Amino acid sequence: MIHTAVETDIPVHAGAASQDSEARFHAFMTASSEVVYRMSPDWTRMRQFNGRGFLADTAEPTGHWMERYIHPADQATVQAAIRHAIGTCTS
């Protein structure tokens, strides 16, 4: 019985954490006048982007964010900065 309860609790906790995360993001978006985005930990996917009327929004996760939002002349610099940040992460 304990094993079943543990398995049942995991999705419930994950769902609650996801709802809390979405609520925090929404509150931040409401209070901010800046462009806000959410990325996967390895920066391969843009999870959400709110361009605040300045740039096109991305409501669904995409792996093509760099081509869409970063000028081709700047893409290598951005990729290098991401690799450096990930390589020096201490968390």
N, CA, C and O atoms as a MOPAC input file, in Angstrom:
PM7 MOZYME 1SCF
protein

 N      0.80700 1    -1.18800 1     0.00000 1
 C      0.00000 1     0.00000 1     0.00000 1
 C      0.85500 1     1.25700 1     0.00000 1
 O      0.50200 1     2.23000 1    -0.66700 1
 N      1.95100 1     1.26900 1     0.71600 1
 C      2.81000 1     2.44400 1     0.76000 1
 C      3.39500 1     2.72600 1    -0.61600 1
 O      3.46900 1     3.88000 1    -1.03800 1
 N      3.80800 1     1.68200 1    -1.31000 1
 C      4.38500 1     1.84200 1    -2.64500 1
 C      3.40200 1     2.54700 1    -3.56600 1
 O      3.79600 1     3.45300 1    -4.30000 1
 N      2.14600 1     2.15900 1    -3.54400 1
 C      1.12600 1     2.77300 1    -4.39700 1
 C      0.92000 1     4.23800 1    -4.02900 1
 O      0.75500 1     5.07400 1    -4.91800 1
 N      0.92500 1     4.56200 1    -2.75700 1
 C      0.73500 1     5.94500 1    -2.32900 1
 C      1.88700 1     6.82800 1    -2.80900 1
 O      1.66800 1     7.97500 1    -3.19900 1
 N      3.09300 1     6.30600 1    -2.78300 1
 C      4.24100 1     7.07100 1    -3.22500 1
 C      4.13100 1     7.36400 1    -4.71900 1
 O      4.38100 1     8.49000 1    -5.14800 1
 N      3.76500 1     6.37400 1    -5.50300 1
 C      3.62700 1     6.58500 1    -6.94100 1
 C      2.52300 1     7.59000 1    -7.23700 1
 O      2.65500 1     8.39500 1    -8.15900 1
 N      1.45800 1     7.55700 1    -6.48900 1
 C      0.34000 1     8.46400 1    -6.70100 1
 C      0.72000 1     9.88800 1    -6.32500 1
 O      0.27900 1    10.83500 1    -6.97700 1
 N      1.53100 1    10.05700 1    -5.28700 1
 C      1.90400 1    11.38500 1    -4.82600 1
 C      2.80600 1    12.12100 1    -5.80900 1
 O      2.71400 1    13.34400 1    -5.91300 1
 N      3.65900 1    11.42900 1    -6.52000 1
 C      4.63300 1    12.08200 1    -7.38800 1
 C      3.95500 1    12.95500 1    -8.44200 1
 O      4.32400 1    14.12300 1    -8.56400 1
 N      2.97600 1    12.45200 1    -9.21600 1
 C      2.33100 1    13.33500 1   -10.19000 1
 C      1.57300 1    14.49300 1    -9.53800 1
 O      1.50700 1    15.58500 1   -10.10100 1
 N      1.00700 1    14.26200 1    -8.36600 1
 C      0.28600 1    15.32300 1    -7.67900 1
 C      1.24100 1    16.44200 1    -7.31100 1
 O      0.93400 1    17.61500 1    -7.52600 1
 N      2.40900 1    16.09200 1    -6.75300 1
 C      3.40000 1    17.10300 1    -6.38600 1
 C      3.94100 1    17.80900 1    -7.63000 1
 O      4.14100 1    19.02400 1    -7.61200 1
 N      4.17300 1    17.07900 1    -8.68300 1
 C      4.67600 1    17.68500 1    -9.92100 1
 C      3.64300 1    18.65100 1   -10.48600 1
 O      3.99900 1    19.73400 1   -10.95100 1
 N      2.36900 1    18.27200 1   -10.45100 1
 C      1.31200 1    19.14700 1   -10.95400 1
 C      1.20200 1    20.41500 1   -10.12700 1
 O      1.01900 1    21.50100 1   -10.67800 1
 N      1.31000 1    20.29200 1    -8.82000 1
 C      1.23500 1    21.46500 1    -7.94300 1
 C      2.43600 1    22.37800 1    -8.17300 1
 O      2.28900 1    23.60000 1    -8.19200 1
 N      3.61200 1    21.80200 1    -8.34600 1
 C      4.80900 1    22.60500 1    -8.60800 1
 C      4.68000 1    23.33000 1    -9.93800 1
 O      5.08000 1    24.48800 1   -10.05600 1
 N      4.12800 1    22.66200 1   -10.93200 1
 C      3.93400 1    23.27900 1   -12.24400 1
 C      2.94100 1    24.44200 1   -12.15600 1
 O      3.16500 1    25.49800 1   -12.74700 1
 N      1.85900 1    24.24700 1   -11.42700 1
 C      0.86700 1    25.31500 1   -11.25900 1
 C      1.47200 1    26.50200 1   -10.52900 1
 O      1.20500 1    27.65000 1   -10.88500 1
 N      2.28200 1    26.24000 1    -9.51500 1
 C      2.93600 1    27.31100 1    -8.76900 1
 C      3.90200 1    28.06700 1    -9.67500 1
 O      3.96300 1    29.29500 1    -9.63500 1
 N      4.65100 1    27.33900 1   -10.48300 1
 C      5.58300 1    27.96100 1   -11.40900 1
 C      4.85300 1    28.83700 1   -12.42100 1
 O      5.29300 1    29.95000 1   -12.70600 1
 N      3.75900 1    28.35300 1   -12.95800 1
 C      2.96300 1    29.12500 1   -13.90900 1
 C      2.38700 1    30.38300 1   -13.25100 1
 O      2.35000 1    31.44300 1   -13.87500 1
 N      1.94400 1    30.27300 1   -12.01200 1
 C      1.38700 1    31.42000 1   -11.30100 1
 C      2.45900 1    32.48800 1   -11.07100 1
 O      2.19100 1    33.67800 1   -11.23800 1
 N      3.67200 1    32.07100 1   -10.69100 1
 C      4.77500 1    33.01800 1   -10.49500 1
 C      5.14000 1    33.70200 1   -11.81300 1
 O      5.37800 1    34.90900 1   -11.84600 1
 N      5.18400 1    32.92200 1   -12.90300 1
 C      5.51600 1    33.48300 1   -14.20600 1
 C      4.45900 1    34.50600 1   -14.62500 1
 O      4.79800 1    35.58200 1   -15.11900 1
 N      3.19400 1    34.17600 1   -14.43100 1
 C      2.10900 1    35.08600 1   -14.79600 1
 C      2.19800 1    36.38500 1   -13.98100 1
 O      2.01900 1    37.47100 1   -14.53200 1
 N      2.46800 1    36.28200 1   -12.69300 1
 C      2.59600 1    37.47100 1   -11.84300 1
 C      3.76500 1    38.33300 1   -12.30300 1
 O      3.66100 1    39.55900 1   -12.33600 1
 N      4.86100 1    37.70400 1   -12.65300 1
 C      6.02200 1    38.44500 1   -13.13600 1
 C      5.70600 1    39.15400 1   -14.44800 1
 O      6.07000 1    40.31500 1   -14.63300 1
 N      5.03400 1    38.46400 1   -15.35000 1
 C      4.67200 1    39.05000 1   -16.64500 1
 C      3.73900 1    40.24600 1   -16.46300 1
 O      3.86400 1    41.25100 1   -17.16300 1
 N      2.82800 1    40.13200 1   -15.54100 1
 C      1.87800 1    41.21400 1   -15.30100 1
 C      2.59000 1    42.44700 1   -14.75600 1
 O      2.21600 1    43.57200 1   -15.08400 1
 N      3.59900 1    42.24800 1   -13.93700 1
 C      4.29400 1    43.36200 1   -13.29800 1
 C      5.42900 1    43.93900 1   -14.15300 1
 O      5.94000 1    45.01800 1   -13.85300 1
 N      5.81900 1    43.24000 1   -15.19700 1
 C      6.98300 1    43.64800 1   -15.97100 1
 C      6.60400 1    44.33800 1   -17.27400 1
 O      5.58300 1    44.02100 1   -17.88400 1
 N      7.43100 1    45.27600 1   -17.68700 1
 C      7.25100 1    45.90300 1   -18.99500 1
 C      8.31900 1    45.41400 1   -19.96900 1
 O      8.39600 1    45.89200 1   -21.10100 1
 N      9.13100 1    44.47600 1   -19.53600 1
 C     10.22900 1    43.95600 1   -20.34300 1
 C      9.80500 1    42.69500 1   -21.08800 1
 O      8.81100 1    42.05700 1   -20.74300 1
 N     10.57900 1    42.34600 1   -22.11900 1
 C     10.40500 1    41.08600 1   -22.81700 1
 C     10.85100 1    39.97900 1   -21.86000 1
 O     11.91400 1    40.08000 1   -21.24700 1
 N     10.04700 1    38.92800 1   -21.72900 1
 C     10.35100 1    37.85300 1   -20.79100 1
 C     10.29200 1    36.51900 1   -21.52200 1
 O      9.41600 1    36.29200 1   -22.35600 1
 N     11.23600 1    35.64100 1   -21.19800 1
 C     11.27300 1    34.33000 1   -21.83300 1
 C     11.65400 1    33.26400 1   -20.82300 1
 O     12.23700 1    33.54600 1   -19.77600 1
 N     11.30500 1    32.02000 1   -21.17000 1
 C     11.67900 1    30.86000 1   -20.34700 1
 C     12.35800 1    29.86500 1   -21.26400 1
 O     11.86900 1    29.57800 1   -22.35700 1
 N     13.50200 1    29.33300 1   -20.81100 1
 C     14.29400 1    28.41300 1   -21.61800 1
 C     14.46400 1    27.08200 1   -20.89800 1
 O     14.33900 1    27.00500 1   -19.67600 1
 N     14.75000 1    26.04100 1   -21.66400 1
 C     15.11500 1    24.76100 1   -21.06200 1
 C     16.49100 1    24.94600 1   -20.41000 1
 O     17.22400 1    25.86400 1   -20.77800 1
 N     16.84700 1    24.09200 1   -19.45400 1
 C     18.13300 1    24.26100 1   -18.76000 1
 C     19.34900 1    24.26700 1   -19.69300 1
 O     20.34300 1    24.93400 1   -19.40400 1
 N     19.27900 1    23.54100 1   -20.79400 1
 C     20.41200 1    23.51000 1   -21.72000 1
 C     20.27000 1    24.51800 1   -22.86400 1
 O     21.09800 1    24.53600 1   -23.77600 1
 N     19.24900 1    25.34000 1   -22.82500 1
 C     18.97700 1    26.39300 1   -23.79100 1
 C     18.69200 1    25.88600 1   -25.20100 1
 O     18.79700 1    26.65400 1   -26.15700 1
 N     18.33900 1    24.62900 1   -25.35400 1
 C     18.01300 1    24.12600 1   -26.69100 1
 C     16.58100 1    24.43900 1   -27.07100 1
 O     16.26000 1    24.47800 1   -28.25900 1
 N     15.70400 1    24.66600 1   -26.09200 1
 C     14.29400 1    24.93800 1   -26.37000 1
 C     13.83500 1    26.18100 1   -25.62900 1
 O     14.08200 1    26.34000 1   -24.43300 1
 N     13.17100 1    27.04800 1   -26.35200 1
 C     12.51500 1    28.19000 1   -25.71800 1
 C     11.13400 1    27.68900 1   -25.30200 1
 O     10.34100 1    27.26000 1   -26.14000 1
 N     10.85900 1    27.74700 1   -24.02800 1
 C      9.58500 1    27.24400 1   -23.51700 1
 C      8.46400 1    28.25000 1   -23.69000 1
 O      7.32700 1    27.88500 1   -23.98900 1
 N      8.79200 1    29.51400 1   -23.50000 1
 C      7.77600 1    30.55700 1   -23.59300 1
 C      8.47600 1    31.88300 1   -23.81800 1
 O      9.55400 1    32.13000 1   -23.27700 1
 N      7.85300 1    32.73500 1   -24.62100 1
 C      8.41300 1    34.05000 1   -24.89000 1
 C      7.25700 1    35.03300 1   -25.02000 1
 O      6.32500 1    34.80600 1   -25.79200 1
 N      7.31800 1    36.11000 1   -24.27500 1
 C      6.30800 1    37.14900 1   -24.37700 1
 C      7.01700 1    38.40400 1   -24.84400 1
 O      7.75200 1    39.03800 1   -24.08600 1
 N      6.79100 1    38.75600 1   -26.09800 1
 C      7.46500 1    39.89500 1   -26.69200 1
 C      6.85900 1    41.23100 1   -26.33600 1
 O      7.37100 1    42.27100 1   -26.74900 1
 N      5.77500 1    41.22600 1   -25.57500 1
 C      5.11600 1    42.45100 1   -25.08400 1
 C      4.78600 1    43.41300 1   -26.22400 1
 O      4.87800 1    44.62900 1   -26.06300 1
 N      4.40000 1    42.85800 1   -27.38400 1
 C      4.01800 1    43.67500 1   -28.52200 1
 C      5.19100 1    44.17200 1   -29.34900 1
 O      4.99400 1    44.77200 1   -30.40600 1
 N      6.40500 1    43.93000 1   -28.88200 1
 C      7.60400 1    44.36900 1   -29.58700 1
 C      8.10900 1    43.29300 1   -30.53500 1
 O      8.52800 1    43.59100 1   -31.65300 1
 N      8.06900 1    42.03500 1   -30.08500 1
 C      8.45700 1    40.87200 1   -30.88200 1
 C      7.33500 1    39.84300 1   -30.82400 1
 O      6.49900 1    39.87900 1   -29.92000 1
 N      7.31600 1    38.93000 1   -31.78500 1
 C      6.28100 1    37.89500 1   -31.82400 1
 C      6.41100 1    36.96300 1   -30.62200 1
 O      7.51400 1    36.55700 1   -30.25700 1
 N      5.27900 1    36.62800 1   -30.01300 1
 C      5.25300 1    35.71100 1   -28.87100 1
 C      5.47400 1    34.26900 1   -29.32200 1
 O      5.23800 1    33.92100 1   -30.47800 1
 N      5.92800 1    33.44900 1   -28.39500 1
 C      6.02600 1    32.00600 1   -28.58200 1
 C      5.29300 1    31.37000 1   -27.41700 1
 O      5.76800 1    31.41300 1   -26.28200 1
 N      4.14000 1    30.78000 1   -27.69100 1
 C      3.33500 1    30.17600 1   -26.62600 1
 C      3.67300 1    28.70500 1   -26.43000 1
 O      3.48200 1    28.16900 1   -25.33900 1
 N      4.16900 1    28.05100 1   -27.46200 1
 C      4.52100 1    26.63500 1   -27.38900 1
 C      6.04000 1    26.48700 1   -27.43300 1
 O      6.71500 1    27.28300 1   -28.08600 1
 N      6.58300 1    25.48900 1   -26.75400 1
 C      8.03600 1    25.28200 1   -26.79500 1
 C      8.54200 1    25.10900 1   -28.23100 1
 O      7.88500 1    24.48400 1   -29.06300 1
 N      9.71200 1    25.67100 1   -28.50000 1
 C     10.30200 1    25.57300 1   -29.83200 1
 C     11.81000 1    25.40400 1   -29.74300 1
 O     12.46300 1    25.97500 1   -28.86900 1
 N     12.34500 1    24.62300 1   -30.64800 1
 C     13.78600 1    24.45900 1   -30.74700 1
 C     14.39000 1    25.39600 1   -31.77600 1
 O     15.60200 1    25.37300 1   -31.99100 1
 N     13.57300 1    26.22000 1   -32.41500 1
 C     14.03400 1    27.11200 1   -33.47700 1
 C     14.07600 1    28.57500 1   -33.03100 1
 O     13.96200 1    29.48400 1   -33.85300 1
 N     14.24000 1    28.79000 1   -31.73700 1
 C     14.19800 1    30.14800 1   -31.21400 1
 C     15.35900 1    31.00800 1   -31.71300 1
 O     15.18800 1    32.20300 1   -31.95100 1
 N     16.52700 1    30.40900 1   -31.86900 1
 C     17.67700 1    31.21300 1   -32.27100 1
 C     17.47200 1    31.76800 1   -33.68600 1
 O     17.75100 1    32.93900 1   -33.94000 1
 N     16.99100 1    30.93600 1   -34.59300 1
 C     16.74600 1    31.39500 1   -35.95700 1
 C     15.66100 1    32.46700 1   -35.99300 1
 O     15.68700 1    33.36000 1   -36.83900 1
 N     14.70900 1    32.37000 1   -35.07000 1
 C     13.57300 1    33.29400 1   -35.06900 1
 C     13.90600 1    34.64600 1   -34.42900 1
 O     13.44500 1    35.68500 1   -34.90200 1
 N     14.70100 1    34.63500 1   -33.36200 1
 C     14.90100 1    35.85900 1   -32.58300 1
 C     16.31200 1    36.44800 1   -32.61600 1
 O     16.49500 1    37.61400 1   -32.26600 1
 N     17.30500 1    35.67200 1   -33.02700 1
 C     18.69300 1    36.15000 1   -32.99300 1
 C     19.19300 1    36.36400 1   -34.42400 1
 O     19.09200 1    35.46700 1   -35.26000 1
 N     19.72200 1    37.53100 1   -34.69700 1
 C     20.24000 1    37.84700 1   -36.02500 1
 C     21.35300 1    36.84900 1   -36.37500 1
 O     22.15800 1    36.49800 1   -35.51300 1
 N     21.40300 1    36.38700 1   -37.63600 1
 C     22.42700 1    35.40200 1   -38.03200 1
 C     23.85300 1    35.82200 1   -37.68900 1
 O     24.67000 1    34.97200 1   -37.33700 1
 N     24.16300 1    37.08900 1   -37.78000 1
 C     25.51700 1    37.55700 1   -37.45400 1
 C     25.83400 1    37.43400 1   -35.96700 1
 O     27.00400 1    37.43500 1   -35.58500 1
 N     24.80700 1    37.32700 1   -35.12400 1
 C     25.00400 1    37.24900 1   -33.67400 1
 C     24.87300 1    35.83200 1   -33.11700 1
 O     25.16800 1    35.60600 1   -31.94400 1
 N     24.44300 1    34.89200 1   -33.92500 1
 C     24.14500 1    33.54600 1   -33.42000 1
 C     25.36800 1    32.83300 1   -32.84500 1
 O     25.25700 1    32.18300 1   -31.80500 1
 N     26.51400 1    32.93400 1   -33.48200 1
 C     27.72100 1    32.27700 1   -32.96300 1
 C     28.11600 1    32.85000 1   -31.60400 1
 O     28.53400 1    32.10500 1   -30.71800 1
 N     27.98700 1    34.15000 1   -31.43600 1
 C     28.31300 1    34.79000 1   -30.15700 1
 C     27.36100 1    34.32400 1   -29.06500 1
 O     27.78600 1    34.04100 1   -27.94500 1
 N     26.07800 1    34.24600 1   -29.38800 1
 C     25.07600 1    33.78500 1   -28.42100 1
 C     25.34500 1    32.32600 1   -28.05300 1
 O     25.29900 1    31.97000 1   -26.87500 1
 N     25.62300 1    31.48800 1   -29.03700 1
 C     25.91400 1    30.07100 1   -28.76400 1
 C     27.14800 1    29.92800 1   -27.87400 1
 O     27.15500 1    29.10300 1   -26.96000 1
 N     28.18000 1    30.71300 1   -28.12800 1
 C     29.39000 1    30.66400 1   -27.30200 1
 C     29.09200 1    31.09500 1   -25.87300 1
 O     29.59900 1    30.49400 1   -24.92600 1
 N     28.27500 1    32.12700 1   -25.71100 1
 C     27.91600 1    32.59300 1   -24.36800 1
 C     27.11900 1    31.53000 1   -23.61300 1
 O     27.31700 1    31.33700 1   -22.41400 1
 N     26.21900 1    30.84300 1   -24.31500 1
 C     25.43500 1    29.77300 1   -23.68500 1
 C     26.35100 1    28.63500 1   -23.25900 1
 O     26.24900 1    28.14700 1   -22.13400 1
 N     27.25500 1    28.20400 1   -24.15400 1
 C     28.19100 1    27.11800 1   -23.80100 1
 C     29.04200 1    27.51000 1   -22.59800 1
 O     29.27800 1    26.68900 1   -21.71200 1
 N     29.50000 1    28.75400 1   -22.56200 1
 C     30.30900 1    29.21800 1   -21.43200 1
 C     29.50000 1    29.21000 1   -20.13500 1
 O     29.98200 1    28.74900 1   -19.10000 1
 N     28.29000 1    29.71200 1   -20.19500 1
 C     27.43900 1    29.76400 1   -18.99900 1
 C     27.13300 1    28.36600 1   -18.47500 1
 O     27.19200 1    28.12300 1   -17.26900 1
 N     26.80800 1    27.45700 1   -19.37300 1
 C     26.51300 1    26.08700 1   -18.95300 1
 C     27.78300 1    25.41300 1   -18.40600 1
 O     27.72600 1    24.68300 1   -17.41700 1
 N     28.90700 1    25.66200 1   -19.05000 1
 C     30.16400 1    25.05000 1   -18.62000 1
 C     30.68100 1    25.55400 1   -17.28600 1
 O     31.44000 1    24.85600 1   -16.61400 1
 N     30.28400 1    26.74700 1   -16.89500 1
 C     30.75700 1    27.32000 1   -15.63500 1
 C     29.69000 1    27.34300 1   -14.55600 1
 O     29.89800 1    27.92500 1   -13.49100 1
 N     28.55800 1    26.72200 1   -14.81600 1
 C     27.46400 1    26.69100 1   -13.83900 1
 C     27.90900 1    25.96600 1   -12.57300 1
 O     28.51000 1    24.89400 1   -12.64800 1
 N     27.61700 1    26.54200 1   -11.42200 1
 C     28.04000 1    25.95000 1   -10.14700 1
 C     26.87900 1    25.49300 1    -9.28000 1
 O     27.08600 1    25.14800 1    -8.11700 1
 N     25.66000 1    25.48200 1    -9.81600 1
 C     24.53400 1    25.09900 1    -8.96900 1
 C     24.37200 1    23.61200 1    -8.85500 1
 O     23.46200 1    23.14100 1    -8.17200 1

